[in-house]
Amino acid sequence: MTNNPNELTIENSVLVLIDHQPWVAFAVHSIDPSLMINNVAGLARAARDLGVPTVLTTVGAQGSILADPIFKEISEVFPDVTPIDRTSTHAWSHAEVRAAIDATGRKKLIMAGLVTEVCLAQSVLAALKDGFDVYFVSDCSGGITKEAHEDAKLRMTQAGATPMSWLSVLSEWTPDYTSAERQALTDVMRQRGGTAAVMADYVLAQVTAGLVLPPPTSAPVQPARLTPTNRQAKTAAAGTA
């Protein structure tokens, strides 16, 4: 998106989703798990539709007695991407994770993960030390307790990371509501946006009824996926490099 004055843009950021898995989510009590799943699914789809590179990684999803795959709500968005699986809670120290991130050539990381105080915090703090700008999406993450989640947020913020919500990330990527990029997010906003979805439905109802004219667009509205993703076989680097 051209002429975006915000810190985070479609062209300069990469999304990193860490350990969004059923077994890990069982321990989350700082947020309603169904709300967290909804939020991260919305963020993942928005990144895909806008062509923002996305790295997916899991912990212990394979190779043990039980399988613990990434949320289906994420795998359905990226069906051709195999998440990078690890045995350590420290995703940043995993060579394949770092390689996938470095391959994008981008220094602004948008991170979310489970649980906040362990897997997310460890990678956020390490990325900051390595000179990356890190933004963590708190409502796409969750802690074992509310106190643990809040303590981790404070720790990451004090270290230099920036807290955000998933809807604020979308707004940062697409500040101009007349742009093709913002229009491309209409479906995901209506499906995953909560009260924001209700607002969008209300406005669209007025347009459909012919009571108001639709807002002008600065460019023709594109299909949901604006740019093709570069799905690398057996890696979790999705999107444009």
C-alpha positions in Angstrom: 0.0 0.0 0.0 1.5 3.3 -1.1 1.6 6.4 1.0 1.1 4.6 4.3 2.4 6.9 7.1 2.2 4.3 9.9 5.1 2.5 11.5 3.8 -0.9 10.3 3.1 -1.3 6.7 2.3 -4.2 4.4 5.7 -3.8 2.8 7.9 -3.6 6.0 6.5 -6.2 8.4 6.4 -9.9 8.9 3.9 -11.9 11.0 5.2 -14.6 13.4 2.7 -17.0 15.0 4.1 -19.1 17.8 2.6 -22.3 19.1 -1.1 -21.8 18.5 -2.0 -25.4 19.2 -4.9 -27.1 21.0 -2.8 -28.7 23.8 -1.0 -25.5 24.5 -4.3 -23.6 24.5 -5.7 -25.8 27.2 -3.5 -23.9 29.7 -4.7 -20.5 28.6 -6.9 -18.6 31.1 -6.1 -15.0 30.6 -8.5 -14.7 27.6 -11.5 -16.7 26.4 -9.8 -19.3 24.2 -12.5 -19.1 21.6 -12.0 -15.3 21.3 -8.2 -15.8 21.0 -8.7 -18.4 18.3 -11.1 -16.1 16.4 -8.6 -13.2 16.7 -5.5 -15.1 15.5 -7.5 -16.6 12.7 -8.5 -13.1 11.6 -5.0 -11.8 11.8 -3.6 -14.8 9.8 -6.2 -14.3 7.1 -5.6 -10.6 6.8 -1.8 -11.2 6.5 -2.4 -13.7 3.8 -4.9 -11.5 1.9 -2.5 -8.5 2.0 0.6 -10.6 1.1 2.3 -10.0 4.4 5.0 -12.7 5.0 3.9 -15.1 7.7 6.0 -17.5 9.7 4.3 -20.4 11.5 6.0 -22.4 14.1 4.8 -25.1 16.6 6.3 -26.9 19.6 6.1 -30.6 20.0 3.5 -31.0 17.3 5.2 -34.1 15.9 7.5 -36.8 17.1 5.9 -37.5 20.4 3.1 -39.9 21.6 0.4 -37.3 20.9 0.0 -35.0 18.0 -0.7 -31.3 18.6 -1.1 -29.6 15.2 -1.5 -25.8 14.7 -5.1 -24.5 15.0 -7.1 -25.6 12.0 -8.3 -22.0 11.7 -4.7 -21.1 10.8 -3.9 -24.2 8.7 -7.0 -23.6 6.7 -5.6 -20.1 5.8 -2.2 -21.5 4.9 -3.0 -25.1 3.7 0.3 -25.5 1.8 2.5 -24.3 4.6 4.1 -26.8 7.1 4.8 -25.0 10.4 8.3 -25.3 11.6 8.2 -27.7 14.6 10.5 -27.4 17.5 11.3 -29.2 20.8 12.4 -26.0 22.6 10.1 -23.2 23.9 12.6 -20.7 22.5 11.5 -20.3 18.9 13.9 -17.6 18.1 16.9 -19.9 18.8 15.6 -22.4 16.1 17.7 -22.1 13.0 14.8 -22.7 10.6 12.6 -20.1 12.3 15.4 -17.5 12.1 16.1 -18.4 8.4 12.4 -18.0 7.5 12.3 -14.6 9.1 15.6 -13.5 7.7 14.5 -14.6 4.2 11.9 -11.9 4.2 14.5 -9.1 4.7 12.2 -7.3 7.1 13.0 -5.9 10.5 9.6 -5.2 11.9 8.1 -8.3 13.6 4.5 -8.7 14.6 4.4 -11.6 17.0 1.7 -13.5 18.8 2.0 -16.8 20.7 1.0 -19.2 23.4 1.7 -19.0 26.2 2.5 -15.3 26.6 4.9 -15.6 29.5 6.9 -18.5 28.0 7.1 -19.1 24.3 6.1 -15.6 23.2 8.1 -13.6 25.7 11.3 -15.6 25.1 11.2 -14.9 21.3 10.2 -11.3 21.7 13.0 -10.5 24.1 15.6 -12.3 22.0 14.4 -10.6 18.8 14.7 -7.2 20.5 18.3 -8.0 21.5 19.1 -8.9 17.9 18.0 -5.4 16.7 14.5 -6.1 15.4 11.5 -3.9 16.1 8.9 -6.1 17.8 5.2 -5.6 18.1 3.3 -8.3 20.1 -0.4 -8.9 19.6 -1.8 -9.4 23.0 -5.4 -10.5 22.1 -3.9 -13.2 19.8 -1.9 -14.5 22.7 -2.7 -15.9 26.1 -1.2 -16.7 29.5 -1.8 -19.4 32.0 -3.2 -16.8 34.3 -4.2 -13.2 33.8 -1.4 -12.1 36.1 1.2 -14.1 34.1 -0.1 -12.6 30.9 0.0 -9.1 32.2 3.5 -9.6 33.8 4.8 -10.9 30.5 3.3 -7.9 28.6 4.9 -5.5 31.1 8.3 -7.3 30.7 8.2 -7.2 26.9 7.1 -3.6 26.9 9.8 -2.5 29.3 12.3 -4.2 27.0 11.2 -2.2 24.1 8.4 -4.2 22.4 5.0 -2.5 21.5 1.7 -4.1 22.5 -1.1 -4.1 19.9 -4.5 -5.7 19.2 -5.2 -7.6 16.0 -7.6 -5.0 14.8 -5.1 -2.2 15.4 -2.6 -4.2 13.2 -5.1 -4.3 10.4 -5.8 -0.6 10.7 -2.0 0.1 10.7 -1.6 -1.9 7.5 -4.6 -0.2 5.8 -5.3 3.3 7.2 -7.1 4.5 4.1 -10.6 3.1 4.1 -11.0 3.9 0.4 -8.0 1.8 -0.6 -8.2 -1.6 -2.4 -6.2 -3.1 0.5 -8.8 -2.0 3.1 -11.6 -3.2 0.9 -9.9 -6.6 0.6 -10.3 -7.0 4.4 -14.1 -6.6 4.3 -14.8 -10.4 4.5 -12.4 -11.2 7.3 -13.6 -8.1 9.3 -17.2 -9.2 8.9 -16.4 -12.8 9.9 -14.0 -12.2 12.7 -14.3 -8.6 13.8 -16.8 -8.8 16.6 -18.5 -5.5 17.2 -16.5 -4.0 14.3 -18.2 -6.7 12.2 -21.6 -5.5 13.4 -20.7 -2.0 12.4 -19.7 -3.1 8.9 -22.8 -5.2 8.5 -24.9 -2.2 9.4 -23.2 0.1 6.9 -23.5 -2.5 4.2 -27.2 -3.0 4.9 -27.7 0.7 4.3 -25.8 0.5 1.0 -27.7 -2.6 -0.1 -31.0 -0.9 0.7 -30.0 2.1 -1.4 -30.2 4.4 1.5 -26.6 5.6 1.2 -24.0 5.6 -1.4 -20.9 3.4 -0.9 -17.7 5.3 -0.2 -15.5 6.0 -3.2 -12.4 3.8 -3.6 -9.0 5.0 -4.6 -8.5 1.9 -6.7 -10.7 -1.0 -8.0 -11.5 -3.4 -5.3 -9.4 -6.6 -5.7 -10.3 -10.2 -4.8 -9.6 -11.3 -1.3 -6.0 -12.3 -1.9 -4.3 -9.2 -3.3 -0.9 -10.7 -3.9 0.0 -14.4 -4.3 1.8 -15.9 -1.4 5.2 -17.6 -1.9 4.6 -20.8 -0.1 7.9 -22.4 0.5 7.8 -26.2 0.7 8.4 -27.6 4.2 8.9 -24.1 5.7 6.6 -21.7 7.4 7.6 -18.7 5.4 4.4 -17.6 3.6 3.8 -14.5 1.6 6.2 -12.2 -0.4 9.8 -12.1 0.6 
